[in-house]
């Protein structure tokens, strides 16, 4: 960690080579001193905005960028990346009829032609790691011990979405979370916790709750 800082980080928090991936990896793997993290997040966001809210990461940075943004209080930027429709972005392929995640951001041109770049899969996991962020951060299901023996639910609403839901099958049974929102503010939350597990529920403006198995419903009108 110290060797990384000595070689690649300036006293002002600039991480060589000043790319989205360089900041994402430094933040995700906790390679920066605490005093420099906020500045690194600022530089990451500035880089994203310099590219007009486009992602420029490759296989190494893409799986972590949105989780890093959310973990550092910038879910708003993560949602802007998610909803971007021009290349490079996750939704650019959708505008061309894609039903799977491509290996390259530009695997197909707007006219339907295929670039001759020698490396072009139309069903590739790396960029599909945005699904991890949708589960862990947007819907908010995160394991806190192996096999979801303990886990947390902490939704991060945004992007104009009015509702989201997701489930995952743990060794103890199904975990299910559904939320609704209005104007990017949480209005209701439903959580199902399987037997023999413990869940920590975090809702903005409310005290953290630690609960056992069962079904729990939060409504901002209650």
KAWO-V665129 format. One record per pair of residues at least 12 apart in sequence whose ideal C-beta (glycine too) atoms are under 10 Angstrom apart, sorted by the first residue. I is the first residue (numbers start at 0). GAP is how many residues later the second one is. D is the distance in whole Angstrom. If there is no record, write none. Layout:
i->(I I)
gap->(GAP GAP)
d->(D D)
This chain:
i->(0 0 0 0 0 1 1 2 3 3 3 3 3 4 4 4 4 4 7 7 7 7 8 8 8 8 8 8 8 9 9 10 11 11 11 12 12 12 12 12 12 12 12 12 12 12 12 13 13 13 13 14 14 14 14 14 14 14 14 17 17 17 17 18 18 18 18 18 18 18 19 19 19 19 19 19 19 19 19 19 19 19 19 19 19 19 19 20 20 20 20 20 20 20 20 20 20 20 20 21 21 21 21 21 21 21 22 22 22 22 22 22 22 22 22 22 22 22 22 23 23 23 23 23 23 23 23 23 23 23 23 23 23 24 24 24 24 24 24 25 25 25 26 26 26 26 26 26 26 26 26 26 27 27 27 27 27 27 27 28 36 37 37 39 39 40 40 40 40 40 40 40 41 41 43 43 43 43 43 43 44 44 44 44 44 47 47 47 47 47 47 47 47 48 48 50 50 51 51 51 52 52 52 52 52 52 52 52 53 53 53 53 53 53 53 53 53 54 54 54 54 54 54 54 54 54 54 55 55 56 56 56 56 56 57 57 57 57 58 58 58 58 58 58 59 60 61 61 61 61 61 61 61 61 62 62 62 62 62 62 62 62 62 63 63 63 64 64 64 64 64 64 65 65 65 65 65 65 65 65 65 65 65 65 65 65 66 66 66 66 66 66 66 67 67 68 68 68 68 69 69 69 69 69 69 69 69 70 70 70 72 74 74 74 74 74 74 74 74 74 75 75 75 75 76 77 77 77 77 77 77 77 78 78 78 78 78 78 78 78 78 78 79 79 80 80 80 81 81 81 81 81 81 81 82 82 82 82 85 86 86 86 86 86 86 86 87 87 87 87 88 88 89 89 89 89 89 89 91 91 91 91 91 92 92 92 92 92 92 94 95 95 95 95 95 96 97 97 98 98 99 99 99 99 99 100 100 100 100 100 100 100 100 100 100 100 101 101 101 101 101 101 101 101 102 102 102 102 102 102 102 102 102 102 103 103 103 103 103 103 103 103 104 105 106 106 106 106 106 106 107 107 130 132 133 133 134 134 134 134 134 135 135 135 135 136 136 136 136 137 137 137 137 137 137 137 137 137 138 138 138 138 138 138 138 138 138 138 138 138 138 138 139 139 139 139 139 139 139 139 139 139 139 139 139 139 139 140 140 140 140 140 140 140 140 140 140 140 140 141 141 142 142 142 143 143 143 144 144 145 146 146 146 146 147 147 147 147 147 147 147 147 147 147 147 147 148 148 148 148 148 148 149 149 149 149 149 150 150 150 150 150 150 150 150 150 150 151 151 151 151 151 151 151 152 152 152 152 152 152 152 152 152 152 152 152 152 152 152 152 152 153 153 153 153 153 153 153 153 154 154 154 154 154 154 154 154 154 154 154 154 155 155 155 155 156 156 156 156 156 156 156 156 156 156 156 157 157 157 158 158 159 159 159 160 160 160 160 161 161 161 161 161 161 161 162 162 162 162 162 162 163 163 163 163 163 164 164 164 164 164 165 165 166 168 169 169 169 170 170 170 171 171 171 171 171 171 172 172 172 172 172 172 172 173 173 173 174 174 174 174 174 174 175 175 175 175 175 175 176 176 176 176 176 176 176 177 177 177 177 178 178 178 179 179 180 181 184 184 184 185 185 185 185 185 185 186 186 186 186 187 187 187 187 187 187 188 188 188 188 188 188 188 188 188 189 189 189 189 189 190 190 190 190 190 190 190 191 191 191 191 191 192 192 192 192 192 192 193 193 193 194 194 194 195 195 196 196 196 197 197 197 197 198 198 198 198 198 200 200 202 202 204 205 205)
gap->(28 29 30 31 32 29 31 28 21 22 25 27 28 21 26 27 28 31 14 18 23 24 13 17 22 23 24 27 31 26 29 25 24 27 31 13 19 20 22 23 24 25 26 27 28 29 30 22 25 26 29 12 16 17 21 24 25 28 29 25 26 28 29 24 25 28 37 38 39 42 23 24 25 27 28 30 31 34 35 36 37 38 41 42 45 48 61 23 26 34 35 36 37 38 39 40 41 43 44 18 21 22 25 35 38 39 16 17 18 19 20 21 22 23 24 25 38 42 45 16 20 23 33 36 37 38 39 40 41 42 43 44 45 32 35 36 39 40 43 14 18 42 13 14 17 37 38 40 41 42 44 45 33 35 36 37 39 40 43 35 35 34 35 28 32 27 28 30 31 32 33 36 30 32 21 24 25 28 30 33 24 27 29 31 32 17 21 26 29 30 32 33 36 28 31 33 37 28 32 34 24 26 27 28 30 31 33 36 26 27 30 32 33 34 35 38 51 25 26 27 29 33 34 35 50 72 75 32 49 24 31 48 69 70 46 47 68 69 44 65 66 67 68 70 66 65 26 28 43 64 65 66 67 68 62 63 64 65 66 67 68 69 70 65 68 69 12 13 16 64 65 68 12 13 15 16 24 63 64 66 67 68 70 71 72 90 62 63 65 66 69 70 75 65 69 12 64 68 87 63 66 67 68 70 84 86 88 65 66 85 83 58 62 63 80 81 82 83 84 109 80 82 83 108 81 52 55 59 60 78 80 81 54 58 59 77 78 79 80 81 82 105 78 79 49 52 78 48 51 52 56 76 77 79 75 76 77 78 24 17 18 19 20 21 22 23 16 17 18 39 16 38 12 15 37 38 40 41 13 14 15 16 18 12 13 14 15 29 34 15 12 13 14 15 16 15 24 25 23 24 21 22 23 24 28 20 21 22 23 24 25 26 27 28 29 30 18 19 20 21 22 24 25 26 14 16 17 18 19 20 21 22 23 24 13 15 16 17 18 20 22 23 22 14 12 13 14 15 17 20 12 14 35 23 30 32 29 31 32 33 42 16 18 20 30 17 18 19 21 17 18 19 20 21 23 26 28 41 14 15 16 17 18 25 26 27 28 29 37 38 39 40 12 13 14 15 16 17 24 26 37 39 49 51 61 62 63 12 13 14 25 26 27 29 34 35 36 50 58 12 58 25 27 32 54 55 56 52 53 25 23 24 25 50 20 21 22 23 24 25 27 45 46 49 50 51 21 22 23 47 48 49 47 48 49 50 60 17 19 21 24 42 43 46 47 48 49 46 47 48 49 50 56 58 22 23 24 26 36 37 38 39 40 46 47 48 49 50 56 58 63 23 35 46 47 48 49 50 54 22 23 24 25 26 31 34 36 46 47 48 49 23 28 30 48 22 23 24 25 26 27 28 29 30 32 47 23 26 27 22 25 21 23 24 18 19 20 23 17 18 19 20 21 22 25 15 16 17 18 24 25 13 14 15 16 17 12 13 14 15 25 12 13 25 25 23 24 27 23 25 26 21 22 23 24 25 41 19 20 21 22 23 24 40 18 19 20 16 17 18 19 22 24 14 15 16 17 18 39 12 13 14 15 16 22 24 12 13 14 39 12 24 39 39 40 39 38 19 20 35 17 18 19 20 32 34 31 32 33 34 29 30 31 32 33 34 12 13 14 17 27 28 29 30 31 25 26 27 28 29 18 20 23 24 25 26 27 21 22 23 24 25 18 19 20 21 22 23 18 19 20 17 18 19 16 17 14 15 16 12 13 14 15 12 13 14 15 17 15 17 15 17 15 12 14)
d->(9 8 6 9 9 10 9 10 10 8 9 5 9 9 7 7 7 8 8 8 8 10 10 7 8 7 8 7 8 9 10 9 9 7 9 10 8 9 8 4 8 8 3 5 9 8 7 9 8 9 7 9 9 8 9 10 6 7 9 7 10 10 7 10 9 7 7 8 10 8 10 6 10 5 6 10 8 10 7 5 5 10 6 9 6 10 10 10 10 10 8 5 7 9 6 3 8 9 8 9 9 9 9 10 10 8 10 5 8 9 6 4 9 10 7 10 9 9 8 9 7 10 7 8 5 9 9 5 5 9 9 5 9 9 7 6 7 10 9 6 9 9 6 7 7 8 10 10 5 9 8 7 9 9 4 9 7 5 8 9 7 8 9 10 9 8 8 9 5 8 7 9 10 10 8 7 7 8 8 8 8 9 6 9 6 9 8 9 6 10 8 7 10 8 9 10 9 10 9 8 8 10 5 6 9 6 9 9 9 8 6 7 8 6 6 9 9 10 5 9 7 6 6 8 8 9 9 7 9 10 9 10 10 9 9 9 8 9 9 9 9 4 8 9 9 10 10 9 9 6 5 9 6 8 9 7 9 9 4 8 10 7 9 8 9 9 9 8 7 9 9 8 4 9 6 7 10 9 6 8 4 9 9 7 8 10 9 10 7 5 6 6 10 10 10 8 9 9 10 7 8 4 8 9 9 5 9 10 8 10 10 10 7 8 10 4 8 5 9 9 9 6 8 8 9 9 7 7 8 8 8 8 10 10 8 9 9 4 3 8 8 9 9 8 9 9 10 7 8 8 8 9 6 10 10 6 8 9 10 10 6 5 10 10 9 8 9 3 7 9 7 10 10 9 7 9 6 10 7 8 10 9 9 8 9 7 7 8 9 9 6 9 7 10 7 9 7 10 9 9 9 6 4 8 8 9 8 7 6 7 8 5 4 9 8 9 8 7 5 8 6 10 7 9 10 7 6 4 7 8 4 9 7 8 7 7 6 8 10 8 10 8 7 9 9 5 8 6 9 10 9 8 10 9 8 7 10 5 9 7 9 10 9 9 10 8 9 5 10 7 6 8 8 8 8 6 8 9 8 10 6 9 10 5 7 4 9 10 10 5 8 7 8 5 4 4 6 9 9 9 6 8 9 9 9 8 10 6 9 9 6 8 6 10 6 9 6 9 9 7 9 9 8 9 9 9 7 9 9 9 6 5 7 9 7 9 4 7 7 9 6 10 8 6 10 9 8 8 7 8 6 7 7 5 7 7 9 9 8 10 7 8 10 7 8 6 8 10 7 4 7 7 9 10 8 10 5 9 8 10 5 10 9 6 7 5 7 9 9 10 9 10 10 8 8 4 8 9 9 7 9 5 10 8 6 6 10 10 8 8 9 10 10 9 9 7 9 4 9 9 6 7 5 9 10 9 8 5 10 10 8 9 9 7 9 9 6 8 10 6 6 7 9 10 9 7 7 5 7 9 9 8 7 6 8 8 7 4 7 9 8 8 10 8 9 10 6 7 9 9 9 9 4 6 5 5 8 9 9 3 6 9 8 8 7 10 6 8 7 7 6 8 8 7 7 4 9 9 9 7 7 5 8 10 10 9 4 8 9 10 9 10 9 9 9 10 9 8 10 8 7 6 9 10 8 7 9 7 5 8 7 6 5 7 8 9 8 10 6 10 8 7 4 8 9 7 7 5 8 9 10 8 9 7 5 8 8 9 8 5 8 10 6 7 5 6 8 7 10 6 9 9 5 9 9 7 10 8 6 6 7 6 9 5 8 9 9 8 7 8 6 9 9 8 10)
